[in-house]
Amino acid sequence: MADLKTTYLGLNLKNPLVAGASPFAHHLDLVKQLEDNGVSAIVMYSLFEEEITHESLRLDYFLNKGTESQPEAQTYLVEPPEILSFADRYIAQLQRIKEAVEIPVIASLNGTSIGGWIKLAQQLQAAGADALELNIYSMVIDPQLTCDQVEKSYINLIEEVCKSINLPVAVKLSPYLTALPHFLARAYKAGAEGFVLFNRFMQPDFDIQSLDIIRKAPLSSSADLSLPARWIAIASAQLKADFALSGGVHTAEDMVRGVMAGANVTYVVSEFLQHGIGAAATMLQNFNDWMDRNGYDSVKQMRGVLRYDKVPNATVYERANYISSLKSFDEKVL
Ligand SMILES: Cc1cc2nc3c(=O)[nH]c(=O)nc-3n(C[C@H](O)[C@H](O)[C@H](O)COP(=O)(O)O)c2cc1C
């Protein structure tokens, strides 16, 4: 039996299989099932900036509505529409999860402005979160905004949040940053201990009959693994940060790929949504068997063996590989 232990954000984990941010954490019974099936940590669904902003605007609206409509309303206190805010509910759920399971629980904030995040991060820390994941998910569509301005605002956010709490912070990024290694180094310097590569943008689809935009949250396949694995192989050779591979982990072999690339942990969401939480136990058993069969005693020993600085032909991780891949395809077809 191989030693599956790993570390991530200062947490000692029994194996590299982590349940990524997803709706599972809405349900205590599913969280328990994740733990029972062996996952070593769980990331909660995100608390979204839009939810908080929308909520405060709504509250503002209701309070002002009352005072404007009637003069006597100056002394009349309008009841807020809902006493429990999204943030309160999120914190309460975090506390319930912490009571229900022993594995570490990582809270997740999704937003790009500092706004109320500092206070929230502190509240999540007080509520028992073991770490915090900052999901920087934004579509930059303002043509006035430059890359530098966007990245500076992200770094500022990371710095302020990291300064305000004692929890380890991981940053979940999109694969579309122009100069990813430079950004990672800046974010690391700003206090981020780990990176989750990558976030997945939910791409809207077009209904060409009704001329409508359709919301979609498609699930991944193992084919999606190449992108995060490649970047982790590069980035983990450059930076002493921790890395979580997120996107396309469906089998034990996918976990092996992630760890060999240099990931401390591999996140899984789609596989559990498609095949149930029991898939975790199967993946872990197969992961262990694979290591035994291939002579790896520990995850520590296996981690990073395919890292950029360790493989003899590292140029395959670079653009050169693009040309040779296209050529080899040509040779097969023509
Ligand atoms: C239904 C669903 C809900 C998700 N919710 C969140 C979320 O709240 N916050 C977040 O950071 N990522 C969220 N994600 C993204 C996942 O955490 C993960 O990054 C992505 O699904 C890739 O992993 P996978 O290939 O295992 O699905 C969600 C994904 C799905 C499919």
The ligand as an ORCA input file, in Angstrom:
! r2SCAN-3c Opt
* xyz 0 1
  C     -22.340     22.574    -11.383
  C     -21.022     23.231    -11.102
  C     -20.925     24.211    -10.116
  C     -19.708     24.840     -9.864
  N     -19.645     25.811     -8.910
  C     -18.449     26.420     -8.663
  C     -18.339     27.426     -7.676
  O     -19.283     27.788     -6.988
  N     -17.126     28.016     -7.499
  C     -16.014     27.664     -8.228
  O     -14.932     28.199     -8.008
  N     -16.097     26.708     -9.169
  C     -17.283     26.085     -9.404
  N     -17.353     25.120    -10.375
  C     -16.123     24.750    -11.114
  C     -15.463     23.542    -10.486
  O     -15.042     23.802     -9.169
  C     -14.242     23.072    -11.302
  O     -13.276     24.105    -11.348
  C     -14.592     22.706    -12.732
  O     -15.850     22.028    -12.782
  C     -13.527     21.790    -13.337
  O     -13.428     20.577    -12.628
  P     -14.074     19.227    -13.211
  O     -13.408     18.959    -14.503
  O     -13.781     18.167    -12.184
  O     -15.528     19.486    -13.352
  C     -18.559     24.471    -10.619
  C     -18.659     23.472    -11.601
  C     -19.866     22.850    -11.830
  C     -19.935     21.785    -12.894
*
